[in-house]
Amino acid sequence: MASKSRVPPPVSLPETPEPEPEIGPETARLFQAHAEEVWRFLKYLGVRKDDLPDACQEVFLVAHRKLPEFRGEASSRTWLYGISLRVAKAWRRRKLMVPLGDLERSVAPLQEVERERRDTHELLCWALDSISEAQREVFVLHEIEELPMMEVARRVECGLFTAYSRLRLARRALKRALAEKGVKG
């Protein structure tokens, strides 16, 4: 009896996932020392609330990969801010930004102080969204993160006078944007 030879169907092997990078003590120390600052910085650079955990994780993954190249010419905080600037730019490009005024929200009643704080924060984020990215970076680093202007200029890779010019333009643009909303200052 002639047997029909059957070719077995191709077997698909499960793909081997990329091994997770081993997180060493130096990366863990960076995270412990700076995660909160990086989170806040990303928020003020315009990363949406829902994207903050992923963006923050991305900053520390990049830092982990680049740690062998870190020469210590700047503080680790400054180095992480530089990474955060690039990550925030990428996240802002990837995500569609929805103007806050167009969102309808139903928020459970909050205490008056908390509501005012949140309103102020949203107004600041709206105003920061209205200025150029270069001005925003300088403003956030100097006014919110309180870095000295020499450090700001180094972080954003521009001259000191250029950094001061961007700060002046940012302040002027923010004042104009806030005046549109009826905020005096």
DAKA-V251818 format. One record per helix or strand of 2 or more residues. SS is the DSSP state (A for helix, B for strand). FROM is the first residue (numbers start at 1). TO is the last residue. If there is no record, write none. Layout:
# DAKA-V251818
[[SS | FROM | TO] [SS | FROM | TO]]
This chain:
# DAKA-V251818
[[A | 25 | 44] [A | 49 | 69] [A | 76 | 94] [A | 100 | 102] [A | 112 | 129] [A | 133 | 144] [A | 149 | 155] [A | 160 | 180]]
